[in-house]
């Protein structure tokens, strides 16, 4: 045999030399759950190794993660039920603890990149990403609320706005509103292909943000659809998105790959809570090697085409890289 592929696998050094896909801490975005108060570090029962943090406890955690090479964080607020209403007004209120925390984090660690989530569900008494009226999710009436939310986050110091609501036209609306208020340098990482997935459960536990009625299938994408993701991506691209996200990641590697092949802007993937919880649970039972499983999972997302990955494994994986 003249061609023997195994010759390129015969040693660690050669395998590393011809390795096609690389992944490092610089490719990771760490989702963080914020809670009002002091001295709070609550583990999320359905998402082990992840916590709701008060700001005072979070500051040393961010510092520790920076030493591991993690510099980008996606911040999510766990809002008290008493502060929620139908119009998500607390999302842009001056007294919002989340906005205060963003200011403090950027003042303390100016070199980090902070991303935010823009959708009504953490602040909505209905638990939906859009405004609810008579059981219907209103699209156009939601956009002004998202605009106010995005502007408040930009004013607090957010570097990347992440519209996760899946309302039609929201990227263009937010981009226009930010530019109108001279926040032209704030980026938009659009949740472009966000599917109506079964894998969001632990995240909703973390924020207590599950819908109070119905589901999200009228605005999140049908898991059966692939070509529709191209339409969503084209619209977000034309409306001014700087990066396009696929969510979830593991069951949608083909979507990541397709968007990478069709758009010349960064493609990101969200390795969502349910995907991570499965690995935690299996590893706890001894059915999987945790370190090997998370490494293979994240590598598959990079191989599919993700330029960056939002993952709850960020700290653990960065620690592995340091070893």
N, C-alpha and C positions, 0 to 999 in steps of 0.2 A: 504494500500500500504506500503510495507516494504522499497521500494526504492523511495525516493522523492528528485530529483536533486535540487529542490528549496531550500532545507535546506542549501546548500552550497552557496546560493546567498542572504541570509536573512539580512546581514548587510554589511556595507562598509568594516569593519575589516576582516570578513570572506571572502568576495570577493577578497580582496587583498591577503589574506593568500594563497588561492588556485589558484591564477592567474598563468596561464601557460606561458605567454609571457611577458617579460619585455623590455622596451625601455627607454634609457636614452640619455643624450647629448653625452656620450662616443661612441654611435653607429652612430653618424651623421658625414657626411663629407659635408662641406659647399662650393658649387661652387661660385667662385668669378671672376668677369670680370675686367680685368686690362686695363687701357688706358694710353697712353703716355701723358705727360703734367703735369700741376699743378692746384690745386684747382678745380679738376673735380669730380663731383658726379652727373651723369646723370641717371635719372630713365629710365628703359626700358619700353616703352609704352605697349608692349605686355606681359610683365612679371612684374606686379606691385610689389613694395617692394624690387626690385632688381635693382642694379645700375652698371654702368661702373665707376670704381674708378681710379683716379690717385693715385700714391703711397703715397703722403703726406696725402691725405684724408683717404686712406685705413688703415694706421698704427693705428690711434685711433679706427677705426672700429674693427680691429682684437683684439685689447686690450679689447674692450667692449664684444666681443664674447667669449673671453677666460674667462672672469668673469662669463659667463653663462655656462661654461664647455665645449665649443667647441674648440677643439685643432687640428682638421684636416681640411685642406682646399684644394680644387682643383682649380688651377689657370688657367684662360683662357685669352689669349691676344686679344684685339680688335686692329687689325693692320691697319694702314692707307693704302688705296689702292695703293698709290704711292710706297710703299715698297714691294708690292707683285710681284712675277714673276712665271714663269712656274715651276721652280725647288725649290721654297720655300726657297731660299738662306738666306733670313733674319732670318729664324728660328734658325740658328746657328751663325749668325753674331755677332761679338764682341760688336757692338753698340746696339744690341737688347734691348729695354727698359724692356721687360719682364724678360730677364735674369738678368738685373741689379736689378729689383724689387725683384726677388727671393733672391738674395744675401743680400739685405737690410733687407728683412723680416726675414731671418734666423739669421742674425747678431743681429737684434733687439729682436726677440722672438725665441731663440734657442730651446725652449721646444715644439714649435708647429711642426706639421707634414705637409709638403707641398707635394701635388701631382700635376703632370703636365699632360697635354694632348699631345700625340704624334700622329700627323697626319698632312698632308700637307694643309688641307683646310683653316686654318686661315691665312696662308701665301701665298697661291696659287692664281695666277691670274685667274685660271680656277675654283676655288672653290671646287675642288674635293680632296678627301683624299689621292689620289695617283697621280703619274705622268701621264699626258694626252698627247697622241700622236695620231694624226689623229682621234680624237674622242674616242679613246680607253684608258682605265685605265690600265697602265702597272704595273704588279705585281712585278716582280723581280727587275726591274729598280728602283722601289720606295724604296726598302729596304735600300740601302746605304744612301739615304736622311734621312730616319727615324733614322738610326744609328747615324748620325751626330747630328740630333736634340736631341736625347735622351742623348748623351754624353754631349752636351752643357748644357742641363738642369741639369744633374748630377753634372757637374763641378760647376754650379751655386749654388748647395745646395739642389736640389730636393731630397726628401726621397723616393717617389714612382713614378715610371714612368707608365703612363696610355696609352698604345697603343690603339687608338680608330679607326684606319684606316681600319681594317678588311682585310688587305693584307695577303695572305697565307704565313706562315713562318716568320712573322715579330717578334714574341716573341723570337724565337730561335736566330734570327739574332741580335736583340737588346741585348739579354742576353750575347751572345758571344762577342759582341763589347764592352759592358760595362765591362765585366770581363777582356778582353784583356787590357783595360786601367785602371785596378785596382779599378773599382767601383763595387766590388762584393757584397757590402752591400746594394746597392740601389735596392729596391724592384720593382717588376713589377705586377701591377694590370691590367690584360688584359681585354679589352672590348671583352669578349669571345662570347657572344650571343648578338650581336648588330643588331637589326632588322631595316629594311627599313620602318620606322614608319612615320605616319602622325603627330606625337606629338613633332617634333623637331623645329617647326616654330619660336617660340619666341627666342630660343637659336641662330638660324641663324640670326634673327634680331639683337640680341645683339652684334654679331661679324661681321655682314655683310658678312657671309661666305657661303651663298647659292650657289649651283653649277651654273655656268654661262651658262651651257647647259646640257641637259640630266638629269639623276637622278643617285642615288647611288645603284640601285638594282643589279648591277653586282658584288658588293662586300659586301653590307649589306644583312642580312638574310631575307628570305621570311617569313612574319608573319604567314603563314600557316604551317610552319615547326617546329616540336618539336624535333624529333630524331636527326636532323641535329645539334642541339645544343650540344648533347653529343659528336659528332665528333669534333666540334670546341673546346669543353672543353678538350677532351682527347689530342688533338694536342697541345693546349696551356699549359696544365699541363706537357706533356712530353718535351716541349721546354723550360720549366723553369719558368712558371708563378707562382707567390707566392699567388695570389688571382685571382678569376674568377668573372667577372662582367656580369650581365644581364641588358640590356638597350633596351627599357624602362622597368619600373617595374610593373606598375599597371595592364596593359593588359597581363603581362607575369609572373604572380605569379606561374603558373604551371612550368615554366622553372626554376625559382629560386628554387622551391621545388625539382625538378628533379636533378638539379646540387648538391644541398645540400645532397641528398640521395646517390649520386654517387662519390663524391670527398671529400677527407679529408683535404682540405685546405679551407680557408675562402671564402665564397660566398658573393659578394656585389651586390647591386641593385642601379640603377640610376633612381630616381624619376624625370623624365625629365621635361623640361620647359612647354610643352603643358599640361601635367598632372597637373602641379601646376597652370598654367594659367586658366584652367577650374574652379578650386576651387575659385581662386581670383574673377573671373567673376561672378560665381553663388552667392558667398557670398556678393559681392557688390550689387547684385540685391535683396538680402534678401532671396534667395532661399535655402541657406545652412547656418548653423552655422559654421563659419570659424574654430574656435578652435576645435570643435568636429570633423569636417570633416578631418582636417589635422592629428589629433591624430589617428583617425580610419584608415586613409590611410597608415600612417607610421607603425602603429601596424600590419596591414595586411602583410606588406612586411617583417617585423621581424618574424611574425608567419609562413610565407611561407618558411623562412630559411635564410634570409639575415643577415649576421653578422654585416654588416655596410651598411648605406644608404646614397647616395649622394642626397641631396635634397635642393631646394631653400627655403624650409620651416624651415631650420635648426635653424636660429636665433629666429623665432617666436615660434617654438616648444620648444626650450630650455628656452625661456622666460616663457612659460606656465609651464614648469616643476619647475621653480623657485618659481612660485606662489603656 
